[in-house]
Amino acid sequence: MSLDGHIALITGAGQGIGRACAVTFASKGANLVLFDKNPETLSKVAHEVGEMGRKVMSDVLDLTNLERLQEVARKARKIGLIDILVNNAGFDRPGTTAKIEKKGFEEVLSIHVTVPLTLIQMFLPGMRAAGWGRIINVSSVYGITGGKGEVAYSTAKAGIIGLTKSVAKECGQDGVTVNAVLPGLTRTPTIETSMAERYKKTIIANTPLGRMAEPEEVANVIAFLASDEASFITGIALPVSGGWAV
Ligand SMILES: NC(=O)c1ccc[n+]([C@@H]2O[C@H](COP(=O)([O-])OP(=O)(O)OC[C@H]3O[C@@H](n4cnc5c(N)ncnc54)[C@H](O)[C@@H]3O)[C@@H](O)[C@H]2O)c1
């Protein structure tokens, strides 16, 4: 499975699943454009994939600043045809319907739905013109199950599935596939530091494979969907959850 000759844009590439995607894609020959808001982690990852012999452009930005996002995306377009887009960056603002504040709700919708839409609008025309492209959106099992106390996150993760399926229908004739992956519990820095142990134990108890995923296990599936081998797969929402919620 090779990604040689392709340029992949990965959001949230500084750590976790995004970092694993950067390293996995680099190992398969892709050159990379990496976005993250954290300058320290992003420069480490950019250095790491540069050492692997890949060309890499990285930009530090808050993706939810849409004007800045468009400006940086326009700059990225100048380096060549970006024909793989991985919409991965995300964050959570937990809360029930009673407690969630509108500001937090909208921030979560912005990073998980509006930012991916904006990047799709910026890069899909180039992919369609080239007759080949891959868009992979990182959703969550919560996008299909909902999550107690996760009203914003679950709504946003369902939204990105709808966006995935709609864009897939628009551009299939042009050789562009659009898919979503739905990770289950994955061992990323945010999960390690922010999620209560008892909550993790409950999810693992309900996961047939009996453990959480390593970020690379999710990145491998994303790399497959980005490859020529996945040429007849589009519009799917694929759980990578160890059997949790399927
Ligand atoms: N880890 C899990 O268990 C899990 C489960 C299901 C879905 N997901 C989804 O997978 C994706 C990656 O998750 P993760 O656990 O690796 O996350 P993470 O928090 O470990 O890393 C997210 C990265 O995105 C960056 N980022 C966040 N907001 C940004 C912004 N506004 N602008 C620029 N960069 C920003 C962060 O700086 C960070 O580097 C997310 O969309 C998340 O919702 C994760």
The ligand as a Gaussian input file, in Angstrom:
#p B3LYP/6-31G(d) Opt

LIG

0 1
 N       -9.041000       9.495000      21.251000
 C      -10.242000       8.967000      21.196000
 O      -10.615000       8.114000      22.015000
 C      -11.197000       9.375000      20.097000
 C      -12.382000       8.659000      19.955000
 C      -13.261000       9.015000      18.937000
 C      -12.963000      10.062000      18.091000
 N      -11.810000      10.761000      18.280000
 C      -11.569000      11.871000      17.370000
 O      -10.309000      11.705000      16.754000
 C       -9.737000      12.982000      16.466000
 C       -8.352000      13.050000      17.096000
 O       -8.497000      12.773000      18.469000
 P       -7.248000      12.670000      19.449000
 O       -7.706000      11.881000      20.624000
 O       -6.038000      12.283000      18.702000
 O       -7.161000      14.194000      19.918000
 P       -6.013000      14.966000      20.715000
 O       -6.724000      15.932000      21.591000
 O       -5.027000      14.025000      21.345000
 O       -5.303000      15.750000      19.537000
 C       -6.013000      16.693000      18.785000
 C       -5.050000      17.599000      18.068000
 O       -5.854000      18.581000      17.382000
 C       -5.325000      19.872000      17.669000
 N       -6.410000      20.856000      17.660000
 C       -7.524000      20.848000      18.433000
 N       -8.256000      21.946000      18.193000
 C       -7.601000      22.657000      17.237000
 C       -7.842000      23.894000      16.590000
 N       -8.913000      24.628000      16.886000
 N       -6.966000      24.322000      15.690000
 C       -5.860000      23.599000      15.395000
 N       -5.559000      22.431000      15.986000
 C       -6.417000      21.965000      16.896000
 C       -4.719000      19.750000      19.057000
 O       -3.748000      20.758000      19.306000
 C       -4.128000      18.348000      19.028000
 O       -2.816000      18.325000      18.515000
 C      -10.716000      14.013000      17.009000
 O      -11.562000      14.465000      15.987000
 C      -11.485000      13.219000      18.047000
 O      -12.776000      13.778000      18.284000
 C      -10.920000      10.436000      19.241000

